[in-house]
Amino acid sequence: MKKQIIGLTLAIALFLGPLNTGISRAAPPADPPLQEESATPFQLALKNAINERSAAGLPVPSSVTYDYQVDTDQDLEMKTADSTAPIRTVKITAKTIVHFDGPEQAGYEKWPALVVKDNRPPDAQGTVLEGDYTETYRKAMEEKFPEICVLFNHMVGTCVWALPGIWEQYEFGHEPRKHTIEETFEITYPEESLLALGSMSVAETKSIEEQILMGFTYTGPHIDYSIGDKLEVLGFTVYDFKAGFELDWALGLRLPAEASLTGPDQMVQGSSYSLSSALTPLDWSGTQYANVGVAAEDGNEFVLRLNFFLGVKAVILEIDVCPSCYVEVNVDKSTSFTTPFGTGAYFPIPPVYIPIYEWDLGFASFGVGLQVDPNLGSSKITANWQASGDASGSGSITFSQPGTPVTFGPVNACNLGLTNQAQIRLTEFRYWFNQFLIELSGTVEFRLHPIEPFFDGKTWSDSIPIAEFDLSPLTGGLWLGAHTQCTWDFNCQAVGPDNSVDLSVLVVDQNPPTTSIALSGTAGNNGWYVSDVQVNLTATDNPAGCGVGVEKTEYSFDGAGWNMYTAPFTISDEGTTTVYYRSNDNEDNVEPTKTQTIKIDKTPPTITGAATTPPNSYGWYDTDVVVHFTASDAVSGIDTVTPDQILSSEGANQSVTGTATDKAGNSASITVSGINIDKTSPDIVITSPQAKAYDNTETFNVVWMVTDNLSGVATENGLLDGDAVTNGQLIELLLLTPGAHTVTVEATDKADNAASTSVTFSVVTDINGLLAATERMCDLGWINKQGICNGLEAKLNAAKAAIERGQLNAAKNQLNAFINQLEAQKGKAVNQQAYEVLRACAVYLIEHLQ
């Protein structure tokens, strides 16, 4: 049968979100999330219907108001002084008031008949007063709101002016109506509890067995829900319908097993060991559960009990049409089995169904259905192990088959306590599932016949979760740990065996200590130190942090005489020193002697340097200079020294630095300075004479300039045809023979660089020049007899006269006679220089007469 239903989802899923209780925590979140716009499902459905009808251009109620409130025990009487106390009770109240001006706004042409039907669910209690109350409603409203005469004419016995009654004012079935829908939801959670372990018991044997219990026994939260609708017409209550249900339930899964732990008789400090454990699944009786303080539940490993109550109340025109109408259901689907474990294991737990109990009174209906659907699959059992006392180590064990030993470790023996005993404990046993989900779901349906068309037959939901047991959000995985029990009065605690297995093993020490040496100083190169070295010895018993402790540490410089080490000591001697050292522990385990070589060189090497050749007397070089460095070191030896350095650039007071480094990294440097290099010759410029022809009657001064920009000029000399002349000396050309002559200037700088330059000029003459030369020779006394002077001059005057007459042969004859007289007087009245100059001039004239 298709129903027109306003689905009102049971509260946790749709008022506060799904109840993911887990197993060991039954309290809801501290801040329950609310739905959109803080509204109930009915209010949201109504808003959506109004929006859809308005968007489609259909009539909508004239007005709708909403009210929604959430209160917790911190707002109610359960509030305590501790403001951080977890919320245990949540109460939601909502009121929705809908005004219809007429049936058209609700989707009717006329308001439907008010009919009560007896459609009770199976096993329901109470009676239903069936019938059609439509006419009763019409008459009641007519009596409540009759026609009232305001002005009556007694003479004619007629009402002249009257106030209309309800049915004169409104056509029956078209009157305005007001619906007030009130909802109340309350859920009370058990107190929060956390898993807890019992006290430890230490086993004295090397193999031990203990029984353990994993799982939970849980009493679910008490759920109380009600909803009602009150119909009012002009402030008069036509009917008042209320419905509600209560649910109490218990769920448990208990998984017993026996665990064993086996280890060695003795452990040696510094060694690692493996231990083993096996697990056997069990099926406990009710007595065995009771003996460890767990609810017996007839020895059932799976516990499921449901107590369910549904009731309705309807009053139409002050008539109770359904007195004492309720349904009560009690279900127990508990099951006993051996803890499923290993290949092929499964959980023999069937699903439980409670069909919908719907109470349909015709004009309104209310129904609830429940379903429990276990979905479990076994995987493995794990436990954590922890070593303490004189041992360390921790980890987890996975048991995959019943009774099969599982090896675990390593357990590291170590002197950590005072008892020389290692304690190994198995704890935190966990039963793992490849899936674990137990869902408790239900359906809540609420239908109001008078406004069904308004919702256009839309059903919101007919299957929603009430509670969900999923281990993943609680534990981070699909597993059950130590058994937790929650009673009806919300008292939750860890109940059962402490789920631990303990083993104690003797631990002995057979390892000598280890001594380490640390050197503190300025490190050089090649393993050498360039400062004093402080020696620090540190000893630890083996293995580190586990031995019985160091008794003493000794050191020696020869391996024979030993010193007790109490504090760091310093080595200052240069050279190589060997340190011997060792330690003993408190059980006389002696460490083999160790040695450490320490090399110290604190002294820099010695270095000298010089040019391979000496400079000249002025301290200058005119070539490249090679500087050579020599070094020595008496301790570690020379590692590097600067190779020969070549200075090739010109310059004064140049220097070069050489460095020597010994094998320890010490270094020394020396600078060889005062090196002067000038490889450039001086510059010479002759400004007089010039390279041209001069008349022998002319004179000039020999002028030159010598410069050197680096070392300076050392010497400079002038030569005229090989004869020395001085700078600025006057030269009379009358005293030179006709022809080419050369002036040469030679110079050297202070670096012995030499330079030379020359200028060649020529001397020409004529008869007058020869006469002037003869006269100058006579004046100088080069011709020392006046008579000879007169004779020579006479011949030249005759030659001059002949030349002037154009008688060149006559002139040549006079010139030859001049030469012959010179030849005759050479060495007598005419000296050699005069002879050579005058004869050369005469020959030059003879050759150039034309």
LINVEN-V689374 format. One line per field, one symbol per residue. burial: # if it has 16 or more other C-alpha atoms within 10 Angstrom, else .. A space follows every 50 residues. Layout:
BEGIN
burial=???
END
This chain:
BEGIN
burial=...#########################.........######.##..## ..#.....###..#...#.#.###...........############### ########..#..#.###.#...##..#........#...#...###... ..............###.....#####################.#.#... ..#...##########################....############## #############...######..############..##...####### ######.##########..####.###......#########....#.#. .#...###################.#################.#..#### ###.############...##############.################ ##.##..###.##########..#...##########..#.######### #########.#####...#...##...######.###.#####..##### ######........#.....#..#....########..###..#...### ###########...#...#####.#.#######.##.##.##.#..#..# ##...#.#############.#..##########.#..#.#..#.##... .###.#.#.#####.#####....###...#.######..#.######## ######.###.######.##########...###...##..##.###### ###....#.##########.##..##..###.##########.###....
END
